[in-house]
């Protein structure tokens, strides 16, 4: 009898199975739980942007776009960088539209890293970083941001850099912690990049979701304009995550490298959505101010509810995620906690240890998403209030 052969998986991706997001979303669906795990809004962005996409479809903008992005979107991105950060980028030579920020990260890793190279990461980290480093044949060197303030040890960062280091990945505002890197931290990272001739891969997708502090682009620091790949996402800023319109701003040599990989990864994407996002990036200041105001209210709503049931809340300075320390309820295993939560309480969240190489560093932390309507947040809070006692024996 012939047995079915299991699909092969390259050694580079051994250990990268189904993501924790897929597992927790499936559990939420199975138990009818309120899903505060996966980070996407349960509401649409502005109608004017939706109507712009519909108009673009009706006007026949439905075929391949040029690989680097339609000219109007590239121009709008350049205007946005100048408007908010006084950074000047050439729309044609220094801006590339990608299939979301995730593709941007993959393409820049594939473009820059050879087998044997090293990339420095801060943990906890967005899960695609580690996988894309592996796909490029490189190795991650990890520096831990330690709760509750998620600061890093400068000496540990310096020690993580070796002659094989190619790049440092910075994510600010930071997912999953909600940390907004301070200027002095970024200045230290920048100095190391200049000293060791490293590229900064700067994931800034939550740039417009800062509640405390200030978002400071890596490219704005001395010596960093020519060595930073500045990544962002219109999906996060305008609440259309399914459109997957991301972009990278970088100096011409970095851009040429990125585009070499990008053209063979996705080539292009979402032509009518690109037309819509060109309009979105030119929205007036009232939109961006309202965006932060509404999300601050959601943050405060969920944080208050989580604190009410006894969780130790690490209030985020940015993003749309909040972390809690579950030890305040007597739990020490975040994975076990999150696997019980949908069934026992009727709410889903994400165990932070999924974002660490050193699992013990995050084993007492759980991430909750507040990019949801007030009704959904209130439903989750009510279930936590009513059912948390059903979690049973502490783990």
C-alpha positions as CSV (number, residue, x, y, z in Angstrom):
1,X,0.0,0.0,0.0
2,X,1.4,3.4,-1.0
3,X,1.2,6.1,1.6
4,X,0.7,9.7,0.6
5,X,3.9,11.7,0.6
6,X,4.0,14.7,2.7
7,X,4.7,18.0,1.0
8,X,8.3,19.0,1.2
9,X,9.4,22.1,3.0
10,X,12.8,23.7,2.5
11,X,15.0,23.6,5.5
12,X,14.9,27.4,5.6
13,X,11.2,27.3,6.6
14,X,11.3,24.4,9.0
15,X,9.5,25.5,12.2
16,X,7.4,28.1,10.4
17,X,4.0,26.3,10.5
18,X,0.5,27.8,10.7
19,X,0.6,31.2,12.3
20,X,-0.7,31.9,15.7
21,X,-3.2,34.3,14.1
22,X,-4.7,31.5,12.1
23,X,-4.9,29.2,15.1
24,X,-6.6,31.8,17.4
25,X,-9.0,33.0,14.6
26,X,-10.1,29.4,14.0
27,X,-10.6,29.0,17.8
28,X,-12.7,32.2,17.9
29,X,-14.8,31.0,15.0
30,X,-15.3,27.5,16.6
31,X,-16.5,28.9,19.9
32,X,-18.3,32.0,18.7
33,X,-15.8,34.2,20.5
34,X,-15.2,37.9,20.1
35,X,-12.0,38.1,18.2
36,X,-9.5,40.6,19.6
37,X,-6.6,38.6,18.2
38,X,-5.9,39.4,14.6
39,X,-5.2,43.1,14.0
40,X,-7.5,44.4,11.4
41,X,-10.5,46.8,11.8
42,X,-14.0,45.4,11.8
43,X,-15.1,48.6,10.0
44,X,-14.3,50.3,6.7
45,X,-12.3,53.5,6.2
46,X,-13.7,56.7,4.8
47,X,-16.5,56.5,2.1
48,X,-14.6,59.0,-0.1
49,X,-11.8,56.5,-0.4
50,X,-14.1,53.6,-1.2
51,X,-15.8,55.8,-3.8
52,X,-12.5,56.7,-5.3
53,X,-11.7,53.0,-5.8
54,X,-15.1,52.3,-7.4
55,X,-14.6,55.3,-9.7
56,X,-11.1,53.9,-10.7
57,X,-12.7,50.5,-11.5
58,X,-15.4,52.2,-13.5
59,X,-12.9,54.3,-15.4
60,X,-11.1,51.1,-16.5
61,X,-8.0,51.1,-14.2
62,X,-8.1,47.4,-13.9
63,X,-5.0,46.1,-15.6
64,X,-1.4,45.7,-14.4
65,X,0.1,48.9,-13.0
66,X,3.7,49.6,-13.6
67,X,5.7,47.6,-11.1
68,X,6.9,50.6,-9.0
69,X,3.5,52.1,-8.5
70,X,1.2,54.4,-10.6
71,X,2.7,57.9,-11.0
72,X,0.0,59.7,-9.0
73,X,0.4,57.4,-6.0
74,X,4.2,57.7,-6.0
75,X,3.8,61.5,-6.1
76,X,1.2,61.4,-3.3
77,X,3.6,59.4,-1.1
78,X,6.4,61.9,-1.8
79,X,4.1,64.7,-0.8
80,X,3.1,62.9,2.4
81,X,6.7,62.3,3.4
82,X,7.4,66.0,3.0
83,X,4.2,67.2,4.6
84,X,4.6,65.2,7.8
85,X,8.3,64.7,8.2
86,X,10.0,67.2,5.9
87,X,11.7,64.4,4.1
88,X,12.1,64.7,0.4
89,X,12.0,61.6,-1.9
90,X,12.1,61.4,-5.6
91,X,8.8,59.7,-6.6
92,X,10.4,57.9,-9.6
93,X,13.8,56.9,-8.2
94,X,13.1,56.5,-4.5
95,X,9.5,55.3,-3.9
96,X,8.2,51.8,-4.6
97,X,4.6,50.6,-4.1
98,X,4.3,47.1,-2.7
99,X,1.7,44.4,-1.9
100,X,1.4,45.7,1.6
101,X,4.2,46.2,4.1
102,X,4.6,42.5,4.5
103,X,5.7,42.1,0.8
104,X,8.0,45.2,1.3
105,X,9.7,43.4,4.2
106,X,10.1,40.2,2.2
107,X,11.4,41.9,-0.9
108,X,14.0,44.1,1.0
109,X,15.3,41.0,2.9
110,X,15.6,39.0,-0.3
111,X,17.3,41.9,-2.0
112,X,19.8,42.7,0.7
113,X,20.7,39.4,2.4
114,X,23.0,36.6,1.2
115,X,23.3,33.2,2.8
116,X,25.4,33.6,6.0
117,X,24.4,37.3,6.5
118,X,22.9,38.4,9.8
119,X,20.0,40.7,10.6
120,X,19.4,42.2,14.0
121,X,15.9,42.1,15.3
122,X,14.2,43.4,18.4
123,X,11.9,40.9,20.1
124,X,8.9,40.7,20.4
125,X,8.6,41.1,16.6
126,X,6.1,41.0,13.8
127,X,6.2,37.3,12.8
128,X,7.1,37.8,9.1
129,X,10.5,39.3,10.0
130,X,11.9,36.0,11.2
131,X,10.4,34.0,8.3
132,X,11.7,36.4,5.6
133,X,15.1,36.5,7.0
134,X,15.1,32.7,6.9
135,X,13.8,32.7,3.3
136,X,16.8,34.9,2.3
137,X,19.2,32.4,3.9
138,X,20.3,34.8,6.6
139,X,20.3,34.5,10.3
140,X,18.5,36.6,13.0
141,X,20.3,38.0,15.9
142,X,17.8,39.0,18.6
143,X,17.8,41.8,21.2
144,X,15.0,41.7,23.7
145,X,12.7,44.6,24.6
146,X,11.8,43.8,28.2
147,X,8.4,44.5,29.7
148,X,6.8,46.5,31.2
149,X,8.5,49.4,29.4
150,X,10.0,47.4,26.5
151,X,13.4,49.1,26.7
152,X,16.5,47.4,25.3
153,X,19.9,47.1,26.7
154,X,22.3,49.2,24.6
155,X,25.2,46.9,25.3
156,X,23.1,43.9,24.2
157,X,22.4,45.6,20.9
158,X,26.0,46.5,20.3
159,X,27.0,42.9,21.1
160,X,24.5,41.5,18.6
161,X,26.3,43.2,15.7
162,X,29.0,41.2,14.0
163,X,31.1,41.5,10.8
164,X,28.3,39.5,9.1
165,X,25.5,41.9,10.1
166,X,23.7,43.4,7.1
167,X,20.8,45.3,8.6
168,X,18.9,46.2,11.8
169,X,15.1,46.0,11.7
170,X,13.3,48.7,13.7
171,X,9.5,48.8,14.2
172,X,8.1,52.0,15.6
173,X,5.4,52.4,16.7
174,X,6.0,48.8,17.8
175,X,3.8,45.7,17.3
176,X,3.0,44.0,19.6
177,X,4.1,46.1,22.6
178,X,2.7,49.5,21.5
179,X,6.1,51.1,22.3
180,X,7.1,54.3,20.5
181,X,10.8,54.4,20.3
182,X,12.3,57.5,21.9
183,X,14.6,59.8,20.0
184,X,17.6,58.8,22.1
185,X,17.0,55.1,21.4
186,X,16.7,55.8,17.6
187,X,19.8,58.0,17.8
188,X,21.8,55.1,19.3
189,X,20.6,52.7,16.7
190,X,21.4,55.2,14.0
191,X,24.9,55.7,15.3
192,X,25.5,51.9,15.2
193,X,24.2,51.7,11.6
194,X,26.6,54.5,10.5
195,X,29.5,53.0,12.4
196,X,29.0,49.5,11.1
197,X,27.7,50.5,7.6
198,X,24.3,48.8,8.2
199,X,20.9,49.3,6.5
200,X,18.0,50.2,8.7
201,X,14.8,48.4,7.7
202,X,12.3,50.7,9.4
203,X,8.7,49.4,9.7
204,X,6.6,52.4,10.3
205,X,3.2,51.2,9.4
206,X,1.6,52.6,12.6
207,X,3.1,56.1,12.0
208,X,-0.2,57.8,12.4
209,X,-1.3,55.9,15.5
210,X,0.8,57.6,18.2
211,X,-1.0,58.5,21.5
212,X,2.0,59.4,23.7
213,X,5.3,60.7,22.4
214,X,6.2,61.4,18.8
215,X,6.8,59.3,15.8
216,X,10.4,59.9,14.6
217,X,11.3,58.4,11.2
218,X,14.7,56.7,11.1
219,X,15.4,58.4,7.8
220,X,15.2,61.8,9.5
221,X,18.2,61.1,11.8
222,X,21.8,62.2,10.9
223,X,23.4,59.8,8.5
224,X,20.3,57.7,8.0
225,X,18.6,59.1,4.9
226,X,20.9,57.1,2.6
227,X,20.8,53.9,4.6
228,X,17.1,53.5,5.6
229,X,14.3,51.6,3.9
230,X,11.3,53.4,5.2
231,X,8.2,51.1,5.0
232,X,4.6,52.1,5.5
233,X,1.1,50.9,4.8
234,X,-2.0,52.7,3.6
235,X,-4.1,49.8,4.9
236,X,-3.2,50.7,8.5
237,X,-3.6,54.5,8.1
238,X,-6.9,54.4,6.2
239,X,-8.5,51.1,7.5
240,X,-8.5,49.2,4.3
241,X,-6.1,46.4,5.2
242,X,-7.5,44.0,2.5
243,X,-6.4,46.3,-0.3
244,X,-2.7,45.6,0.6
245,X,-1.2,48.9,-0.6
246,X,2.2,49.4,1.0
247,X,5.3,51.3,0.0
248,X,9.0,51.8,0.6
249,X,10.9,55.1,0.5
250,X,14.7,54.7,0.2
251,X,17.7,56.1,-1.5
252,X,18.3,55.1,-5.2
253,X,20.7,52.3,-4.5
254,X,18.5,50.6,-1.9
255,X,15.5,51.2,-4.1
256,X,17.1,49.5,-7.1
257,X,17.9,46.5,-5.0
258,X,14.4,46.4,-3.6
259,X,12.8,46.7,-7.0
260,X,14.9,43.8,-8.4
261,X,13.3,41.5,-5.8
262,X,9.9,43.1,-5.9
263,X,9.4,42.6,-9.6
264,X,9.7,38.9,-9.2
265,X,7.7,38.6,-5.9
266,X,4.4,40.4,-6.9
267,X,5.4,42.7,-9.8
268,X,2.5,45.0,-9.0
269,X,-0.8,45.0,-7.2
270,X,-4.3,46.6,-6.8
271,X,-4.3,49.1,-9.7
272,X,-7.7,50.7,-8.8
273,X,-6.8,50.7,-5.1
274,X,-3.6,52.6,-5.9
275,X,-5.7,55.3,-7.5
276,X,-7.8,55.6,-4.4
277,X,-4.9,55.7,-2.0
278,X,-3.3,58.6,-4.0
279,X,-6.4,60.6,-2.9
280,X,-6.3,59.2,0.6
281,X,-2.8,60.3,1.3
282,X,-3.8,63.9,0.4
283,X,-6.7,64.0,2.9
284,X,-6.7,67.1,5.1
285,X,-5.3,67.3,8.6
286,X,-8.8,66.8,10.2
287,X,-8.8,63.2,9.0
288,X,-5.4,62.4,10.6
289,X,-6.3,64.2,13.8
290,X,-9.7,62.4,14.0
291,X,-8.0,59.0,13.3
292,X,-5.8,59.4,16.4
293,X,-8.6,60.7,18.5
294,X,-10.9,57.8,17.7
295,X,-8.3,55.2,18.3
296,X,-7.2,56.8,21.6
297,X,-10.8,56.4,22.7
298,X,-10.8,52.8,21.7
299,X,-7.5,52.2,23.5
300,X,-8.8,53.7,26.7
301,X,-12.1,51.8,26.5
302,X,-10.4,48.4,26.2
303,X,-7.6,49.2,28.7
304,X,-10.2,50.1,31.3
305,X,-12.1,46.9,30.7
306,X,-9.0,44.7,30.9
307,X,-8.0,46.4,34.1
308,X,-11.4,45.9,35.6
309,X,-11.1,42.1,35.4
310,X,-7.8,42.2,37.1
311,X,-5.3,42.1,34.3
312,X,-2.1,44.3,34.6
313,X,-2.4,46.6,31.6
314,X,0.7,47.9,29.8
315,X,-0.9,51.0,28.2
316,X,0.4,51.4,24.7
317,X,1.9,54.6,23.4
318,X,1.0,53.7,19.8
319,X,-0.4,51.1,17.4
320,X,-3.8,49.4,17.9
321,X,-2.7,46.7,20.3
322,X,-2.5,46.6,24.1
323,X,-0.5,44.0,26.1
324,X,-1.5,42.6,29.5
325,X,0.6,40.8,32.1
326,X,-1.5,37.7,33.0
327,X,0.5,37.0,36.1
328,X,-1.8,39.4,37.9
329,X,-4.5,36.7,37.6
330,X,-2.1,33.9,38.6
331,X,-1.3,32.7,35.0
332,X,2.2,32.2,33.7
333,X,1.6,30.4,30.4
334,X,0.3,32.8,27.7
335,X,-0.2,30.0,25.2
336,X,-2.4,27.9,27.5
337,X,-4.3,31.1,28.6
338,X,-5.1,32.1,25.0
339,X,-6.1,28.6,24.0
340,X,-8.6,28.4,26.9
341,X,-9.9,32.0,26.5
342,X,-12.3,31.5,23.4
343,X,-14.0,28.4,24.9
344,X,-14.2,29.5,28.5
345,X,-14.6,33.3,28.2
346,X,-15.8,33.8,24.6
347,X,-13.0,36.2,23.7
348,X,-9.8,35.6,21.6
349,X,-6.4,37.2,22.0
350,X,-2.8,36.5,21.0
351,X,-0.1,34.9,23.2
352,X,3.0,37.2,23.0
353,X,5.4,34.3,23.2
354,X,4.6,33.8,19.5
355,X,6.6,37.0,18.8
356,X,9.8,35.9,20.7
357,X,12.7,33.6,20.0
358,X,13.3,33.5,23.7
359,X,9.8,32.3,24.6
360,X,10.1,32.8,28.3
361,X,10.5,36.5,27.8
362,X,6.9,36.8,26.6
363,X,5.2,33.8,28.3
364,X,3.3,36.0,30.7
365,X,2.0,38.6,28.1
366,X,-1.1,38.6,26.0
367,X,-1.9,41.0,23.1
368,X,-5.4,42.4,22.5
369,X,-6.5,44.4,19.4
370,X,-8.7,47.5,19.9
371,X,-9.2,48.2,16.2
372,X,-12.8,47.3,16.6
373,X,-16.1,49.1,17.0
374,X,-17.3,50.2,20.4
375,X,-20.0,47.5,20.3
376,X,-17.5,44.8,19.7
377,X,-15.1,46.1,22.4
378,X,-18.0,46.4,24.9
379,X,-19.1,42.8,24.0
380,X,-15.6,41.5,24.7
381,X,-15.4,43.5,28.0
382,X,-18.8,42.1,29.1
383,X,-17.7,38.5,28.4
384,X,-14.4,39.1,30.3
385,X,-16.3,40.5,33.2
386,X,-18.8,37.7,33.3
387,X,-16.8,34.7,32.4
388,X,-13.1,35.2,33.5
389,X,-13.8,33.0,36.6
390,X,-14.4,30.1,34.3
391,X,-10.8,29.9,33.3
392,X,-10.3,27.5,36.2
393,X,-7.0,26.5,37.7
394,X,-4.1,28.9,37.1
395,X,-1.4,27.5,34.9
